């Protein structure tokens, strides 16, 4: 176990000096002395009570225990500040209410993608001056993660975790067919076809899960495209690259028949198709490693970075969490001390990461053998080198969820062709971007 960084606070003791009058040339007769002090303040009396700060988060269960652990460790490391974790359901709604009523927390667990939306509401405190004053090295963090915690030219927090989708594959099934994990779309298609099993018109095993339309952004990056224009004013998926993605999806599902719409839902509630061997490959994130490891020898799996597109394009979407300080915090300096202690110190970042089994946002911690030498963590670290965050537009999430996704779903169901899906997605998406441009 790494040695804790200990913050030692010197407590100064004020000792009263005996006060007396002094003879002066103009007052030779005044010899009366004031009573001398016979006692000095004790250390306990001179010592100030710690400043208590509130730390809000919406993780309960094991997540709550992990947050409490970090708060307790910080509290033991010094005696000036005491952190208290407060679990909040529906945290964002309560936060916005508290921001206007004077009940704001001092520091918050924060899904980074929200930053561009809420920074415009003036409810988050920029930390640029703190970063400069304490010499925090921006190079110790993924630039994409810092970008996601920024709005305009202001930084609002430090990254706690980083994640990205990578390709999980069933080693046993691959070995049976003599296959290697795919590195390109062509290899992905070939493996998926060989690993798919049909019995008549019943799909028994899918070679590749195709149940998440939300991964369109990732596939589009692999095809060399982008979700929005560089000036972040319009959508940019109704392009040749965008159509290339849907054509490939159509080929996998309808020509190669490596998947059937609704296949995984049909296996029963709570059934994981990858765990049960009903799906040979699937895209997911590092948060599933601990779950899949529990199955041990019953699930022999590997992980590789996402295969490249037709022209060699790499793509994955970076996500993750951070810590932010609300504008309404009454103890911003103390909140920053907690954030800095946790997210700008290797030992503390590692304690959190090893306990929660999350990739830490502080890059020096990723050099620890726990991550660096583990063949299951390394593909995610390799993927993070090229993964991109979602576009930083206040209306992006609304555009994607309400504008594009419904049209992609109609395409997958065979109720709309690729050109129509992208055209309607663009039209609806651009309207939603314009309506939500201000973020207020």
C-alpha positions as CSV (number, residue, x, y, z in Angstrom):
1,X,0.0,0.0,0.0
2,X,1.4,3.4,-0.9
3,X,2.3,5.7,1.9
4,X,-0.3,8.5,2.4
5,X,0.6,12.1,1.8
6,X,0.3,13.7,5.2
7,X,-0.5,17.3,5.6
8,X,0.8,18.7,8.9
9,X,-0.8,21.9,10.1
10,X,1.2,23.9,12.5
11,X,-0.9,25.3,15.3
12,X,0.5,28.5,16.7
13,X,0.0,29.2,20.4
14,X,-0.5,32.8,21.5
15,X,1.2,33.5,24.8
16,X,0.1,36.6,26.7
17,X,2.9,38.9,27.7
18,X,2.9,40.5,31.1
19,X,1.8,44.1,30.6
20,X,3.2,46.9,32.7
21,X,3.6,50.7,32.5
22,X,7.0,52.0,31.7
23,X,8.5,55.1,33.3
24,X,9.0,58.0,30.9
25,X,10.9,61.3,31.3
26,X,7.6,63.0,31.6
27,X,6.1,60.6,34.1
28,X,8.6,59.9,36.8
29,X,6.1,59.3,39.6
30,X,3.8,56.7,38.1
31,X,5.1,53.4,39.4
32,X,1.7,51.5,39.5
33,X,1.9,48.1,37.6
34,X,-0.9,46.4,35.8
35,X,-1.8,42.9,37.0
36,X,0.3,40.3,35.3
37,X,-1.3,37.5,33.4
38,X,-0.9,34.2,35.2
39,X,-2.2,31.8,32.5
40,X,-1.7,31.2,28.8
41,X,-4.3,29.9,26.4
42,X,-4.1,26.1,26.0
43,X,-3.4,24.4,22.6
44,X,-6.9,23.2,22.5
45,X,-8.3,26.6,22.9
46,X,-6.0,28.1,20.3
47,X,-6.7,25.4,17.8
48,X,-9.5,26.3,15.4
49,X,-12.3,23.8,14.7
50,X,-12.1,22.3,11.2
51,X,-14.1,23.7,8.4
52,X,-16.8,21.2,7.4
53,X,-17.5,20.9,3.6
54,X,-20.3,18.9,2.0
55,X,-19.5,16.6,-0.9
56,X,-22.6,15.6,-3.0
57,X,-22.7,12.6,-5.3
58,X,-25.4,10.3,-6.7
59,X,-23.6,7.0,-6.3
60,X,-25.0,4.8,-3.6
61,X,-24.1,1.2,-2.6
62,X,-20.5,0.4,-3.2
63,X,-20.0,3.8,-4.8
64,X,-21.1,5.5,-1.7
65,X,-18.7,3.4,0.5
66,X,-15.8,4.4,-1.9
67,X,-16.6,8.1,-1.7
68,X,-16.9,7.9,2.1
69,X,-13.5,6.1,2.2
70,X,-11.9,8.9,0.3
71,X,-13.5,11.6,2.5
72,X,-12.3,9.8,5.6
73,X,-8.8,9.4,4.3
74,X,-8.6,13.1,3.5
75,X,-10.0,14.0,6.9
76,X,-7.3,11.9,8.6
77,X,-4.6,13.4,6.5
78,X,-5.0,16.9,8.1
79,X,-7.0,18.7,10.8
80,X,-8.2,21.9,9.1
81,X,-11.0,20.5,6.9
82,X,-13.6,17.9,7.4
83,X,-15.4,16.4,4.3
84,X,-18.8,14.9,4.6
85,X,-20.3,12.8,1.8
86,X,-24.0,13.3,1.1
87,X,-25.8,10.9,-1.2
88,X,-28.3,12.8,-3.4
89,X,-30.9,11.1,-5.6
90,X,-32.0,13.3,-8.5
91,X,-28.8,15.3,-7.7
92,X,-28.9,17.7,-10.6
93,X,-32.4,18.9,-9.9
94,X,-31.6,19.4,-6.2
95,X,-28.4,21.1,-7.1
96,X,-30.1,23.7,-9.4
97,X,-32.7,24.4,-6.6
98,X,-29.9,24.7,-4.0
99,X,-27.9,27.0,-6.3
100,X,-30.7,29.6,-6.0
101,X,-31.7,29.0,-2.4
102,X,-28.3,29.1,-0.6
103,X,-28.1,25.4,0.1
104,X,-25.4,24.6,-2.4
105,X,-22.9,21.8,-1.7
106,X,-19.2,22.7,-1.6
107,X,-18.0,20.1,-4.1
108,X,-19.8,17.7,-6.4
109,X,-19.3,14.4,-8.2
110,X,-19.8,15.4,-11.9
111,X,-20.6,13.6,-15.2
112,X,-18.3,15.7,-17.4
113,X,-20.5,15.9,-20.4
114,X,-22.8,18.2,-18.5
115,X,-20.3,20.9,-18.2
116,X,-21.0,22.8,-21.4
117,X,-24.7,22.9,-20.5
118,X,-24.4,24.0,-16.9
119,X,-21.4,26.4,-17.1
120,X,-23.7,28.8,-19.0
121,X,-26.0,28.8,-16.1
122,X,-23.3,30.3,-13.9
123,X,-23.6,27.6,-11.2
124,X,-20.0,26.2,-11.5
125,X,-16.9,27.9,-10.2
126,X,-13.9,28.1,-12.6
127,X,-10.7,26.7,-11.1
128,X,-8.1,28.2,-13.4
129,X,-6.7,30.4,-10.6
130,X,-6.3,27.5,-8.3
131,X,-4.6,25.4,-11.0
132,X,-2.2,28.2,-11.7
133,X,-1.5,29.0,-8.0
134,X,-0.7,25.4,-7.1
135,X,1.2,24.6,-10.3
136,X,-1.1,21.8,-11.4
137,X,0.3,20.2,-14.6
138,X,-2.4,20.0,-17.3
139,X,-0.2,17.4,-19.0
140,X,-1.0,15.0,-16.2
141,X,-4.6,14.7,-17.6
142,X,-6.0,13.7,-20.9
143,X,-6.6,16.9,-22.9
144,X,-10.0,15.6,-24.1
145,X,-11.1,15.1,-20.4
146,X,-10.0,18.6,-19.5
147,X,-11.8,20.0,-22.6
148,X,-15.0,18.2,-21.4
149,X,-14.6,20.0,-18.1
150,X,-14.2,23.4,-19.8
151,X,-16.5,25.9,-21.3
152,X,-15.2,28.9,-23.3
153,X,-11.7,29.5,-21.9
154,X,-12.5,28.4,-18.4
155,X,-11.8,25.1,-16.6
156,X,-14.4,24.0,-14.1
157,X,-12.9,20.8,-12.6
158,X,-10.3,18.0,-12.7
159,X,-11.0,14.5,-14.1
160,X,-11.8,11.7,-11.7
161,X,-12.2,8.9,-14.1
162,X,-11.7,8.3,-17.8
163,X,-13.4,5.6,-20.0
164,X,-14.0,4.6,-23.6
165,X,-15.7,1.8,-25.4
166,X,-13.5,-1.1,-26.6
167,X,-14.2,-4.5,-28.2
168,X,-14.8,-7.4,-25.9
169,X,-14.5,-10.9,-27.5
170,X,-15.0,-14.4,-26.4
171,X,-11.6,-16.1,-26.5
172,X,-13.0,-19.7,-26.4
173,X,-15.3,-19.1,-29.4
174,X,-12.5,-17.4,-31.4
175,X,-10.1,-20.3,-30.7
176,X,-12.7,-22.8,-31.9
177,X,-12.7,-21.0,-35.3
178,X,-9.0,-20.2,-35.4
179,X,-9.7,-16.5,-35.4
180,X,-7.7,-13.6,-34.1
181,X,-9.3,-10.5,-32.6
182,X,-10.3,-8.1,-35.4
183,X,-8.3,-4.9,-36.2
184,X,-10.4,-3.6,-39.1
185,X,-14.1,-3.5,-40.1
186,X,-13.4,-6.3,-42.7
187,X,-11.9,-8.5,-40.0
188,X,-14.8,-7.7,-37.7
189,X,-17.3,-8.7,-40.4
190,X,-15.5,-11.9,-41.2
191,X,-15.3,-13.0,-37.5
192,X,-18.9,-12.1,-36.9
193,X,-20.1,-14.1,-39.8
194,X,-18.1,-17.2,-38.8
195,X,-19.2,-17.0,-35.1
196,X,-22.9,-16.6,-35.8
197,X,-25.2,-19.6,-35.5
198,X,-28.7,-19.9,-36.9
199,X,-31.1,-22.9,-36.5
200,X,-33.6,-22.4,-39.2
201,X,-35.1,-18.9,-38.6
202,X,-33.9,-18.8,-35.0
203,X,-30.7,-17.0,-34.1
204,X,-28.9,-19.1,-31.6
205,X,-25.6,-17.1,-31.3
206,X,-24.9,-13.6,-32.6
207,X,-21.4,-12.9,-33.9
208,X,-21.6,-9.2,-33.0
209,X,-24.0,-7.3,-30.8
210,X,-25.7,-4.5,-32.7
211,X,-28.2,-3.4,-30.0
212,X,-26.8,0.1,-29.2
213,X,-27.5,2.8,-31.7
214,X,-25.9,5.3,-29.3
215,X,-22.5,4.0,-30.6
216,X,-23.1,5.7,-33.9
217,X,-20.7,8.5,-32.9
218,X,-17.9,6.0,-32.4
219,X,-18.5,4.2,-35.7
220,X,-18.7,7.6,-37.5
221,X,-15.3,8.5,-36.2
222,X,-13.9,5.2,-37.5
223,X,-15.3,6.1,-40.9
224,X,-13.5,9.4,-40.8
225,X,-16.6,11.6,-40.0
226,X,-17.8,13.7,-37.1
227,X,-21.1,14.4,-35.5
228,X,-21.0,18.2,-35.8
229,X,-19.2,20.8,-37.9
230,X,-16.0,22.3,-36.6
231,X,-17.7,25.5,-35.5
232,X,-20.3,23.5,-33.5
233,X,-23.3,25.1,-35.2
234,X,-24.7,22.3,-37.3
235,X,-24.9,18.5,-37.4
236,X,-22.4,16.8,-39.7
237,X,-23.5,13.2,-39.9
238,X,-25.6,13.4,-43.1
239,X,-22.5,12.8,-45.2
240,X,-20.8,10.0,-47.2
241,X,-19.1,8.9,-44.0
242,X,-22.4,8.8,-42.1
243,X,-24.0,6.7,-44.8
244,X,-21.0,4.4,-44.9
245,X,-21.7,3.5,-41.3
246,X,-25.3,2.7,-41.9
247,X,-24.5,0.8,-45.0
248,X,-22.1,-1.4,-42.9
249,X,-24.7,-1.9,-40.2
250,X,-27.2,-2.9,-42.9
251,X,-24.7,-5.4,-44.3
252,X,-24.0,-6.9,-40.9
253,X,-27.6,-7.2,-39.9
254,X,-29.5,-7.9,-43.1
255,X,-27.0,-9.5,-45.5
256,X,-24.6,-11.2,-43.2
257,X,-27.3,-11.8,-40.6
258,X,-24.9,-11.7,-37.7
259,X,-27.5,-10.1,-35.5
260,X,-31.3,-9.9,-35.2
261,X,-33.1,-6.8,-33.9
262,X,-34.4,-7.6,-30.4
263,X,-32.2,-10.7,-30.0
264,X,-30.7,-9.7,-26.6
265,X,-34.0,-8.5,-25.2
266,X,-35.6,-11.9,-26.2
267,X,-33.1,-13.7,-23.9
268,X,-34.9,-12.6,-20.8
269,X,-34.6,-9.7,-18.4
270,X,-31.2,-9.4,-16.7
271,X,-29.6,-11.9,-19.0
272,X,-26.2,-10.8,-20.4
273,X,-25.8,-12.1,-23.9
274,X,-22.0,-11.9,-23.8
275,X,-21.7,-13.7,-20.4
276,X,-23.9,-16.5,-21.6
277,X,-22.0,-17.0,-24.8
278,X,-25.0,-15.9,-26.9
279,X,-23.0,-13.0,-28.3
280,X,-19.3,-13.5,-29.4
281,X,-18.3,-9.8,-29.6
282,X,-19.7,-6.6,-28.0
283,X,-18.7,-3.0,-27.5
284,X,-18.6,-1.9,-23.9
285,X,-16.5,0.0,-21.3
286,X,-14.1,-0.7,-18.5
287,X,-16.9,-0.6,-16.0
288,X,-17.8,-4.2,-17.2
289,X,-14.4,-5.7,-16.4
290,X,-15.2,-6.4,-12.8
291,X,-18.5,-8.0,-13.7
292,X,-17.1,-10.2,-16.4
293,X,-14.1,-11.2,-14.2
294,X,-16.5,-12.7,-11.7
295,X,-17.4,-15.4,-14.1
296,X,-13.8,-16.6,-14.2
297,X,-13.3,-19.8,-16.2
298,X,-16.9,-19.7,-17.3
299,X,-16.1,-16.7,-19.5
300,X,-12.7,-16.5,-21.1
301,X,-12.7,-13.1,-22.7
302,X,-10.3,-10.5,-24.1
303,X,-10.4,-6.8,-25.0
304,X,-8.9,-5.0,-27.9
305,X,-9.2,-1.4,-29.2
306,X,-12.1,-0.7,-31.6
307,X,-11.3,-1.9,-35.1
308,X,-10.4,0.8,-37.7
309,X,-12.7,1.9,-40.4
310,X,-12.3,1.5,-44.2
311,X,-9.7,4.2,-44.5
312,X,-7.9,3.3,-41.3
313,X,-9.8,5.7,-39.1
314,X,-9.7,5.2,-35.3
315,X,-12.6,6.1,-33.1
316,X,-14.1,5.8,-29.7
317,X,-15.9,8.2,-27.4
318,X,-14.3,9.3,-24.2
319,X,-16.4,9.7,-21.1
320,X,-16.0,9.8,-17.4
321,X,-16.5,11.9,-14.3
322,X,-14.8,14.7,-12.4
323,X,-15.1,16.9,-9.3
324,X,-16.5,20.4,-9.6
325,X,-17.0,23.3,-7.1
326,X,-20.4,25.0,-7.3
327,X,-20.5,28.8,-7.4
328,X,-22.7,28.7,-4.3
329,X,-20.1,26.9,-2.2
330,X,-19.3,28.7,1.0
331,X,-15.9,27.1,1.3
332,X,-14.4,27.1,-2.2
333,X,-10.8,27.2,-1.0
334,X,-11.3,24.1,1.3
335,X,-13.2,22.3,-1.5
336,X,-10.3,22.9,-3.8
337,X,-7.9,21.5,-1.2
338,X,-9.9,18.2,-1.2
339,X,-10.1,18.1,-5.0
340,X,-6.4,18.7,-5.4
341,X,-5.5,16.1,-2.7
342,X,-7.6,13.5,-4.5
343,X,-7.1,14.2,-8.2
344,X,-3.6,15.7,-8.4
345,X,-1.7,13.1,-6.2
346,X,-0.7,9.7,-7.6
347,X,-1.2,7.8,-4.3
348,X,-4.6,9.1,-3.6
349,X,-5.8,8.7,-7.2
350,X,-4.6,5.1,-7.1
351,X,-6.4,4.4,-3.8
352,X,-9.6,5.4,-5.4
353,X,-8.9,3.7,-8.7
354,X,-7.9,0.3,-7.2
355,X,-10.9,0.3,-4.9
356,X,-13.5,1.4,-7.4
357,X,-11.9,-0.4,-10.4
358,X,-12.1,2.7,-12.5
359,X,-9.4,4.2,-14.7
360,X,-8.1,7.3,-12.9
361,X,-8.2,10.6,-14.6
362,X,-4.7,11.4,-13.3
363,X,-2.4,9.9,-15.9
364,X,0.7,9.3,-13.6
365,X,-1.5,6.8,-11.7
366,X,-2.1,4.8,-14.9
367,X,1.7,4.0,-14.9
368,X,1.2,1.8,-11.8
369,X,1.6,-1.9,-12.7
370,X,-2.0,-2.5,-11.5
371,X,-3.1,-0.9,-14.8
372,X,0.0,-0.8,-17.0
373,X,0.7,-4.5,-16.7
374,X,-2.8,-5.9,-16.9
375,X,-3.7,-7.1,-20.4
376,X,-7.4,-6.3,-19.8
377,X,-6.8,-2.6,-18.8
378,X,-4.2,-1.9,-21.5
379,X,-6.6,-1.9,-24.5
380,X,-8.6,0.8,-22.8
381,X,-5.5,2.9,-22.1
382,X,-4.5,2.5,-25.8
383,X,-8.0,3.5,-26.9
384,X,-8.0,6.6,-24.7
385,X,-5.0,7.9,-26.7
386,X,-7.4,8.5,-29.7
387,X,-10.8,8.6,-28.1
388,X,-12.8,11.9,-28.5
389,X,-15.4,13.5,-26.2
390,X,-18.9,14.4,-27.4
391,X,-19.2,17.8,-29.1
392,X,-19.3,20.6,-26.5
393,X,-22.6,22.1,-27.5
394,X,-25.3,22.7,-24.8
395,X,-27.9,21.1,-27.0
396,X,-25.8,18.1,-28.2
397,X,-27.4,15.5,-26.0
398,X,-30.9,16.7,-26.9
399,X,-30.0,16.6,-30.6
400,X,-28.6,13.1,-30.4
401,X,-31.3,11.6,-28.2
402,X,-34.4,13.3,-29.7
403,X,-33.2,14.1,-33.2
404,X,-30.9,11.4,-34.5
405,X,-31.6,8.3,-32.4
406,X,-35.3,7.9,-33.3
407,X,-34.4,8.0,-37.0
408,X,-31.6,5.5,-36.5
409,X,-34.0,3.2,-34.7
410,X,-36.4,3.3,-37.7
411,X,-33.5,2.5,-40.0
412,X,-32.5,-0.5,-37.9
413,X,-36.1,-1.8,-37.9
414,X,-36.2,-1.5,-41.7
415,X,-38.8,1.2,-41.7
416,X,-36.6,3.9,-43.1
417,X,-33.6,3.7,-45.5
418,X,-30.2,5.2,-44.7
419,X,-30.5,8.3,-46.7
420,X,-33.9,9.2,-45.2
421,X,-32.8,8.4,-41.7
422,X,-29.8,10.7,-42.0
423,X,-31.7,13.5,-43.7
424,X,-34.5,13.6,-41.1
425,X,-32.0,13.2,-38.3
426,X,-30.1,16.2,-39.7
427,X,-33.2,18.4,-40.1
428,X,-34.6,17.6,-36.6
429,X,-31.1,17.7,-35.1
430,X,-30.2,21.2,-36.4
431,X,-33.5,22.6,-35.1
432,X,-32.8,21.2,-31.6
433,X,-29.2,22.5,-31.7
434,X,-30.6,26.0,-32.5
435,X,-33.3,25.8,-29.8
436,X,-30.8,24.8,-27.2
437,X,-27.8,26.9,-28.3
438,X,-27.8,29.1,-25.2
439,X,-28.1,26.2,-22.7
440,X,-30.3,28.3,-20.5
